[in-house]
Amino acid sequence: MKRAEGAHEVLDGAVAAPELAASLADIDRLNSWFGGYALSLRAIRRLAADVPRDRPLRVIDVGGGTAAFAVRVAEWARRSGRAVRVVVVDRDPTTLRLARETVATYPEIVLVRGDAAALPCRERGADIVTSALTLHHLEPAQAAVGLREMAAAARIAVVVNDLLRRRLSLGLVWLATRLLGCHPISRHDGPLSVRRAYSRDELRALAEKAGARRLTIREYPVLGRLLAVLS
């Protein structure tokens, strides 16, 4: 499929808090049930092996929404007996207000308002920078800048988790958002997100523009996901 450049998802604009909360809850459910969180967390666990256990693991989650994934990172760290500090960066103030309740019992998670293309983070300020279902919201020029910003902030690597732009993925997302009783915003945005996602070759070109030295990309057709690790 050709990428749906210029198309806008409802969540790219201003959305009232109740509708926003409902749609973000749908995204949380779909990530939990269909392996989106698991793929990113597995990559973080592997990369974290290069961080000495006598200091906190520093993670930045770009476009982290209501901090649902950040909580999973924090819970994994607690189970593993290691300290972690997770900074959730999101540009939408309403989303961050919703996230405050999520992180109320997680002092290791910090919420920061910021944009993927202009991260409020110092160079090498984190060990790992992660981003899930965020890159496809950016047009190519912005996406390349965003990847450059994330790579600059990461000491070890950047983990990008996004949708796989294939007809199978489109059909699966279309069915899931309807059979699982998702909010109308999710039923609109879900399939469009697939059509706006970057292919393996497109992501490779963006990473080159961002100045990435190393890049690995894996596709998971059954899950409808693409996972890239760059540094």
C-alpha positions as CSV (number, residue, x, y, z in Angstrom):
1,M,0.0,0.0,0.0
2,K,1.1,3.5,-0.7
3,R,1.6,5.6,2.5
4,A,-1.4,7.9,3.3
5,E,0.7,11.0,3.5
6,G,-1.1,14.1,4.7
7,A,-4.0,12.3,6.2
8,H,-4.9,13.3,9.8
9,E,-6.0,11.0,12.6
10,V,-8.6,12.4,15.0
11,L,-6.1,12.1,17.8
12,D,-3.8,14.4,16.0
13,G,-6.2,17.2,16.8
14,A,-7.9,18.5,19.9
15,V,-10.1,15.9,21.5
16,A,-12.2,16.3,24.6
17,A,-10.9,14.4,27.7
18,P,-13.6,11.7,27.9
19,E,-13.2,10.7,24.2
20,L,-9.5,10.9,24.5
21,A,-9.4,8.7,27.5
22,A,-11.7,6.1,25.8
23,S,-9.5,6.0,22.7
24,L,-6.3,5.8,24.6
25,A,-7.7,3.0,26.7
26,D,-8.5,1.1,23.5
27,I,-4.8,1.6,22.4
28,D,-3.7,0.2,25.8
29,R,-5.9,-2.8,25.4
30,L,-4.8,-3.6,21.9
31,N,-1.1,-3.2,22.9
32,S,-1.6,-5.5,25.8
33,W,-3.5,-8.2,24.0
34,F,-1.6,-8.2,20.7
35,G,2.0,-8.0,21.8
36,G,2.8,-4.3,21.2
37,Y,4.1,-3.7,24.7
38,A,5.8,-7.1,24.9
39,L,7.9,-6.4,21.9
40,S,9.2,-3.1,23.2
41,L,9.8,-4.4,26.7
42,R,11.7,-7.4,25.4
43,A,14.0,-5.0,23.5
44,I,14.5,-2.8,26.6
45,R,15.3,-5.9,28.8
46,R,18.0,-6.9,26.3
47,L,19.5,-3.5,25.9
48,A,19.4,-2.9,29.7
49,A,22.0,-5.7,30.1
50,D,24.6,-3.1,29.1
51,V,23.7,-0.8,32.0
52,P,25.5,-1.5,35.3
53,R,23.0,-2.6,37.9
54,D,24.5,-0.2,40.5
55,R,22.9,2.8,38.9
56,P,19.4,3.5,37.7
57,L,18.4,2.5,34.1
58,R,17.3,5.7,32.4
59,V,14.5,5.4,29.8
60,I,12.7,8.1,27.8
61,D,9.3,7.1,26.3
62,V,8.5,9.5,23.4
63,G,4.8,9.9,22.7
64,G,4.2,7.9,25.9
65,G,0.6,8.9,26.2
66,T,-1.0,8.0,29.5
67,A,2.2,6.3,30.6
68,A,0.8,2.8,30.3
69,F,4.0,1.4,28.8
70,A,6.2,3.4,31.3
71,V,4.3,1.6,34.1
72,R,5.2,-1.7,32.6
73,V,8.8,-0.8,32.4
74,A,8.7,0.3,36.1
75,E,7.0,-2.9,37.1
76,W,9.5,-5.0,35.3
77,A,12.3,-3.1,37.0
78,R,10.7,-3.6,40.4
79,R,10.4,-7.3,39.8
80,S,14.0,-7.4,38.6
81,G,15.3,-5.6,41.6
82,R,16.8,-2.7,39.7
83,A,16.3,1.0,39.9
84,V,14.8,2.8,36.9
85,R,13.8,6.3,35.9
86,V,11.4,6.7,33.1
87,V,10.6,10.0,31.5
88,V,7.4,10.1,29.5
89,V,7.4,12.8,26.9
90,D,4.1,13.7,25.2
91,R,3.0,16.9,23.5
92,D,-0.7,16.8,24.5
93,P,-1.5,18.5,27.9
94,T,-4.8,16.6,28.2
95,T,-3.1,13.3,27.7
96,L,-0.5,14.2,30.4
97,R,-3.3,15.1,32.8
98,L,-4.8,11.7,32.3
99,A,-1.3,10.2,32.9
100,R,-1.0,11.8,36.3
101,E,-3.5,9.4,37.8
102,T,-1.7,6.4,36.1
103,V,1.7,7.3,37.6
104,A,0.5,8.4,41.1
105,T,2.1,5.4,42.7
106,Y,5.2,5.3,40.5
107,P,7.7,7.9,41.7
108,E,10.2,6.5,39.2
109,I,8.1,7.9,36.3
110,V,8.2,11.6,35.4
111,L,5.9,13.3,32.9
112,V,7.2,16.0,30.6
113,R,5.4,18.0,27.9
114,G,7.4,18.0,24.7
115,D,7.5,17.2,21.0
116,A,9.2,14.2,19.3
117,A,10.9,16.6,16.8
118,A,12.2,18.9,19.6
119,L,12.9,16.7,22.7
120,P,13.4,18.5,26.0
121,C,16.3,16.2,26.8
122,R,20.0,16.6,26.9
123,E,22.3,14.7,24.7
124,R,22.9,11.2,26.0
125,G,20.5,11.9,28.8
126,A,19.1,8.4,28.7
127,D,20.3,4.9,28.2
128,I,17.4,3.9,26.0
129,V,14.8,6.0,24.2
130,T,11.6,4.2,23.1
131,S,8.7,5.3,21.0
132,A,5.6,3.2,20.1
133,L,2.9,4.1,17.6
134,T,4.3,7.7,17.4
135,L,6.5,7.8,14.3
136,H,3.6,7.3,11.8
137,H,2.0,10.5,13.1
138,L,4.9,12.4,11.7
139,E,5.5,13.3,8.0
140,P,8.9,12.2,6.6
141,A,10.8,15.4,7.3
142,Q,9.5,15.5,10.9
143,A,10.1,11.8,11.4
144,A,13.7,12.1,10.4
145,V,14.2,15.0,12.8
146,G,12.4,13.0,15.5
147,L,14.7,10.0,15.0
148,R,17.7,12.3,15.1
149,E,16.5,13.8,18.4
150,M,15.9,10.4,19.9
151,A,19.2,9.0,18.8
152,A,21.0,12.1,20.3
153,A,19.3,11.5,23.6
154,A,20.1,7.8,23.8
155,R,23.4,6.5,25.1
156,I,22.8,2.9,23.9
157,A,19.9,2.8,21.4
158,V,16.5,3.9,20.3
159,V,13.6,1.4,20.1
160,V,10.9,2.2,17.6
161,N,7.7,0.1,17.6
162,D,5.1,0.9,15.0
163,L,2.5,-0.7,12.8
164,L,3.4,-2.8,9.8
165,R,1.8,-1.3,6.6
166,R,0.4,-4.3,5.0
167,R,-3.1,-5.3,3.9
168,L,-3.1,-8.1,6.5
169,S,-2.4,-5.5,9.3
170,L,-5.1,-3.3,7.9
171,G,-7.7,-6.0,8.0
172,L,-6.7,-7.2,11.5
173,V,-6.8,-3.7,12.9
174,W,-10.2,-3.0,11.2
175,L,-11.6,-6.2,12.7
176,A,-10.1,-5.7,16.1
177,T,-11.4,-2.1,16.6
178,R,-14.9,-3.3,15.7
179,L,-15.2,-6.7,17.3
180,L,-13.7,-5.5,20.5
181,G,-16.2,-2.6,20.9
182,C,-13.7,0.2,20.5
183,H,-14.5,3.9,20.5
184,P,-15.5,5.5,17.2
185,I,-12.2,7.4,17.2
186,S,-10.3,4.2,17.5
187,R,-12.3,2.6,14.7
188,H,-11.3,5.6,12.5
189,D,-7.7,6.1,13.6
190,G,-6.7,2.5,13.9
191,P,-6.9,1.5,10.2
192,L,-5.6,5.0,9.2
193,S,-2.6,4.4,11.4
194,V,-1.7,1.3,9.5
195,R,-1.9,3.3,6.2
196,R,0.3,6.0,7.6
197,A,3.0,3.7,9.0
198,Y,6.4,3.6,7.4
199,S,7.7,0.5,5.5
200,R,11.0,-1.1,6.3
201,D,12.7,0.7,3.3
202,E,11.1,4.0,4.2
203,L,12.2,3.7,7.8
204,R,15.7,2.8,6.8
205,A,15.9,5.9,4.6
206,L,14.6,8.0,7.5
207,A,17.2,6.5,9.8
208,E,20.0,7.3,7.3
209,K,18.8,10.9,7.2
210,A,18.8,11.0,11.0
211,G,22.4,9.9,11.0
212,A,21.9,6.5,12.5
213,R,25.1,4.4,12.4
214,R,23.4,1.1,13.1
215,L,19.9,-0.1,12.4
216,T,18.1,-3.4,12.8
217,I,14.5,-3.9,11.7
218,R,12.3,-6.9,12.4
219,E,8.8,-7.4,11.1
220,Y,6.0,-9.3,12.9
221,P,3.3,-9.9,10.3
222,V,1.0,-11.9,12.6
223,L,1.1,-9.0,15.2
224,G,1.1,-6.4,12.5
225,R,4.2,-4.7,14.0
226,L,7.6,-3.5,12.9
227,L,10.3,-3.1,15.5
228,A,13.5,-1.1,14.8
229,V,16.5,-0.6,17.0
230,L,18.9,2.2,16.0
231,S,21.9,4.0,17.4
